[in-house]
Amino acid sequence: ITVTIALICLNGKVYSQGLQGTLEKLPAQKGCAGNPPTLDVSSERMTFDSKTRVFIFEEKVRVLRCAMTILCDRLQVMNDTSDKSIEQIVATGNVRFQQGKHSAVAERADYFESEQKLVLTGNPRVWDTQEHDELTGEEIVLLLQEEKVLVKQARVLFHPRKTSLKTP
């Protein structure tokens, strides 16, 4: 069974966060420019219900697509009524998201293909791996194509920047 999902693709390298919390460099997927790239989903178990057109992936779920990686315990992929494209993806349980310099964790992530929108709930936290600033809230909405973030009950931790001491 082939599962193809069109998500946002940004230039960059693909990373995967291992079970021990370390980042491992993975080879970048080819074909991320132009046509919608392939979604690479792996898990210990997968079931498909042809009546509801829902794929369910369970245990050690890993999703790779261009510069984006999602790790979670369970992933549901819902097709639209034409079965030609993905309507929604729901990741639950220990959700980890990485795209370029942006990382996020939550208990649940809902992705809406038509809007290129990722909604994080369940103690969501988003941070920039270069700047190290952290954002938490009740609900964090990432508008991927627009590179915008909307937050309910927001709290931001701005960490001091390292400055270089240069003498004239």
Backbone hydrogen bonds in HBPLUS format (Angstrom, degrees):
<---DONOR---> <-ACCEPTOR-->    atom                        ^
c    i                          cat <-CA-CA->   ^        H-A-AA   ^      H-
h    n   atom  resd res      DA  || num        DHA   H-A  angle D-A-AA Bond
n    s   type  num  typ     dist DA aas  dist angle  dist       angle   num
A0026-LEU N   A0014-VAL O   3.33 MM  12  5.70 165.9  2.35 150.7 148.7     1
A0016-SER N   A0024-GLU O   3.29 MM   8  5.62 157.9  2.34 154.1 160.3     2
A0024-GLU N   A0016-SER O   3.07 MM   8  5.62 172.9  2.07 163.8 165.6     3
A0018-GLY N   A0022-THR O   2.93 MM   4  5.51 162.7  1.96 174.2 168.9     4
A0021-GLY N   A0018-GLY O   3.05 MM   3  5.35 162.5  2.08 111.5 116.3     5
A0040-ASP N   A0064-LEU O   2.95 MM  24  5.04 175.7  1.96 159.2 159.2     6
A0064-LEU N   A0040-ASP O   2.86 MM  24  5.04 155.0  1.92 141.0 149.5     7
A0042-SER N   A0062-ARG O   2.90 MM  20  5.29 156.8  1.95 150.7 158.3     8
A0062-ARG N   A0042-SER O   2.87 MM  20  5.29 154.4  1.93 153.3 158.4     9
A0044-GLU N   A0059-GLU O   2.96 MM  15  5.28 159.9  2.00 148.9 153.5    10
A0045-ARG N   A0058-GLU O   3.13 MM  13  5.23 153.5  2.20 155.6 155.1    11
A0058-GLU N   A0045-ARG O   2.90 MM  13  5.23 163.5  1.93 144.6 147.6    12
A0047-THR N   A0056-ILE O   2.86 MM   9  5.22 153.5  1.93 145.3 154.2    13
A0056-ILE N   A0047-THR O   2.81 MM   9  5.22 160.4  1.85 156.4 158.7    14
A0049-ASP N   A0054-VAL O   3.01 MM   5  5.45 162.4  2.05 149.4 154.4    15
A0053-ARG N   A0049-ASP O   2.77 MM   4  5.56 125.2  2.07 144.6 161.2    16
A0054-VAL N   A0049-ASP O   3.32 MM   5  5.45 142.9  2.47 138.2 143.8    17
A0079-ASN N   A0053-ARG O   3.21 MM  26  5.71 171.3  2.22 161.8 164.5    18
A0055-PHE N   A0077-VAL O   2.93 MM  22  5.03 165.6  1.95 147.1 150.1    19
A0077-VAL N   A0055-PHE O   2.89 MM  22  5.03 159.8  1.93 143.2 148.8    20
A0057-PHE N   A0075-LEU O   2.78 MM  18  5.01 167.6  1.79 154.7 159.0    21
A0075-LEU N   A0057-PHE O   2.83 MM  18  5.01 158.9  1.87 147.0 151.1    22
A0059-GLU N   A0073-ASP O   2.86 MM  14  5.04 142.4  2.00 162.5 158.2    23
A0061-VAL N   A0072-CYS O   3.05 MM  11  5.30 141.6  2.20 166.8 169.3    24
A0072-CYS N   A0061-VAL O   3.15 MM  11  5.30 155.4  2.21 136.4 140.6    25
A0063-VAL N   A0070-ILE O   2.78 MM   7  4.97 157.5  1.83 156.0 160.6    26
A0070-ILE N   A0063-VAL O   2.92 MM   7  4.97 154.9  1.99 139.2 145.5    27
A0065-ARG N   A0068-MET O   2.99 MM   3  5.22 153.8  2.06 154.9 154.4    28
A0068-MET N   A0065-ARG O   2.82 MM   3  5.22 160.7  1.86 132.6 137.9    29
A0069-THR N   A0098-GLN O   2.84 MM  29  5.21 151.3  1.92 152.5 160.5    30
A0098-GLN N   A0069-THR O   2.90 MM  29  5.21 150.4  1.99 153.0 157.4    31
A0071-LEU N   A0096-ARG O   2.83 MM  25  4.99 155.7  1.88 142.7 150.2    32
A0096-ARG N   A0071-LEU O   2.79 MM  25  4.99 152.9  1.87 151.1 154.9    33
A0073-ASP N   A0092-THR O   3.24 MM  19  6.15 136.4  2.44 137.7 149.9    34
A0073-ASP N   A0093-GLY O   2.88 MM  20  4.94 141.5  2.03 140.6 147.9    35
A0074-ARG N   A0092-THR O   3.09 MM  18  5.31 146.5  2.20 158.9 158.1    36
A0092-THR N   A0074-ARG O   2.89 MM  18  5.31 163.5  1.91 153.2 157.4    37
A0076-GLN N   A0090-VAL O   2.83 MM  14  5.09 158.8  1.87 144.0 151.3    38
A0090-VAL N   A0076-GLN O   2.89 MM  14  5.09 158.6  1.94 144.0 151.0    39
A0078-MET N   A0088-GLN O   2.86 MM  10  5.27 177.4  1.86 170.2 169.6    40
A0087-GLU N   A0078-MET O   2.76 MM   9  5.66 163.7  1.78 153.6 159.3    41
A0088-GLN N   A0078-MET O   3.30 MM  10  5.27 159.0  2.35 137.0 142.6    42
A0080-ASP N   A0085-SER O   2.91 MM   5  5.91 160.6  1.95 162.5 160.5    43
A0083-ASP N   A0080-ASP O   3.02 MM   3  5.37 157.6  2.07 113.1 120.3    44
A0089-ILE N   A0111-TYR O   2.96 MM  22  5.00 155.9  2.02 142.0 148.1    45
A0111-TYR N   A0089-ILE O   2.74 MM  22  5.00 171.3  1.75 157.8 160.7    46
A0091-ALA N   A0109-ALA O   2.82 MM  18  5.08 169.6  1.83 157.2 159.6    47
A0109-ALA N   A0091-ALA O   2.81 MM  18  5.08 154.7  1.88 150.8 154.7    48
A0093-GLY N   A0107-GLU O   2.82 MM  14  4.94 144.9  1.94 151.2 147.7    49
A0095-VAL N   A0106-ALA O   2.90 MM  11  5.23 135.1  2.10 160.9 169.8    50
A0106-ALA N   A0095-VAL O   3.12 MM  11  5.23 148.1  2.22 137.3 141.2    51
A0097-PHE N   A0104-ALA O   2.85 MM   7  4.98 161.9  1.88 150.1 149.7    52
A0104-ALA N   A0097-PHE O   2.84 MM   7  4.98 144.8  1.96 146.9 147.1    53
A0099-GLN N   A0102-HIS O   2.87 MM   3  5.32 163.9  1.90 159.1 163.7    54
A0102-HIS N   A0099-GLN O   3.01 MM   3  5.32 161.4  2.04 133.0 132.7    55
A0129-THR N   A0101-LYS O   2.72 MM  28  5.18 167.6  1.74 159.9 161.8    56
A0103-SER N   A0127-TRP O   2.95 MM  24  5.45 168.5  1.96 166.0 168.6    57
A0127-TRP N   A0103-SER O   2.91 MM  24  5.45 161.3  1.94 148.8 152.5    58
A0105-VAL N   A0125-ARG O   2.87 MM  20  5.39 150.3  1.96 152.2 161.6    59
A0125-ARG N   A0105-VAL O   2.90 MM  20  5.39 150.5  1.99 156.6 159.4    60
A0107-GLU N   A0121-THR O   3.21 MM  14  6.28 138.4  2.39 138.9 150.7    61
A0107-GLU N   A0122-GLY O   3.01 MM  15  4.69 132.6  2.24 122.8 135.6    62
A0108-ARG N   A0121-THR O   3.07 MM  13  5.32 143.5  2.21 159.2 150.4    63
A0121-THR N   A0108-ARG O   3.00 MM  13  5.32 163.0  2.03 146.8 150.8    64
A0110-ASP N   A0119-VAL O   2.91 MM   9  5.09 158.9  1.95 142.4 148.0    65
A0119-VAL N   A0110-ASP O   2.80 MM   9  5.09 165.0  1.82 147.8 152.5    66
A0112-PHE N   A0117-LYS O   2.84 MM   5  5.23 162.0  1.87 155.4 161.6    67
A0116-GLN N   A0112-PHE O   2.89 MM   4  5.79 117.4  2.29 143.7 161.6    68
A0117-LYS N   A0112-PHE O   3.20 MM   5  5.23 161.5  2.24 139.6 143.3    69
A0116-GLN N   A0113-GLU O   3.08 MM   3  4.96 144.7  2.21  98.6 109.3    70
A0144-LEU N   A0116-GLN O   3.00 MM  28  5.71 132.9  2.23 158.9 172.1    71
A0118-LEU N   A0142-LEU O   2.93 MM  24  5.06 163.2  1.96 146.8 152.4    72
A0142-LEU N   A0118-LEU O   2.76 MM  24  5.06 170.7  1.76 157.2 159.1    73
A0120-LEU N   A0140-ILE O   2.75 MM  20  5.09 177.6  1.75 160.5 161.2    74
A0140-ILE N   A0120-LEU O   3.01 MM  20  5.09 164.0  2.04 145.6 150.8    75
A0126-VAL N   A0135-LEU O   2.85 MM   9  5.11 162.1  1.88 151.3 157.5    76
A0135-LEU N   A0126-VAL O   2.74 MM   9  5.11 155.2  1.80 161.7 167.3    77
A0128-ASP N   A0133-ASP O   3.28 MM   5  5.82 150.5  2.37 152.9 161.5    78
A0132-HIS N   A0128-ASP O   2.71 MM   4  5.10 144.5  1.83 140.9 150.5    79
A0134-GLU N   A0157-LEU O   3.07 MM  23  5.09 156.0  2.13 137.9 144.5    80
A0157-LEU N   A0134-GLU O   2.81 MM  23  5.09 162.3  1.84 148.9 154.8    81
A0136-THR N   A0155-ARG O   2.88 MM  19  5.28 163.7  1.90 157.6 162.9    82
A0155-ARG N   A0136-THR O   2.95 MM  19  5.28 142.3  2.09 151.8 148.3    83
A0138-GLU N   A0152-LYS O   2.81 MM  14  5.45 150.2  1.89 149.1 156.3    84
A0152-LYS N   A0139-GLU O   2.95 MM  13  5.26 160.5  1.99 151.6 157.7    85
A0141-VAL N   A0150-LEU O   2.76 MM   9  5.00 172.9  1.77 159.9 161.9    86
A0150-LEU N   A0141-VAL O   2.85 MM   9  5.00 160.5  1.89 146.0 152.7    87
A0143-LEU N   A0148-LYS O   2.87 MM   5  5.12 164.3  1.90 149.2 153.7    88
A0147-GLU N   A0143-LEU O   2.81 MM   4  5.68 118.0  2.20 145.8 164.0    89
A0148-LYS N   A0143-LEU O   3.20 MM   5  5.12 157.8  2.25 134.4 139.5    90
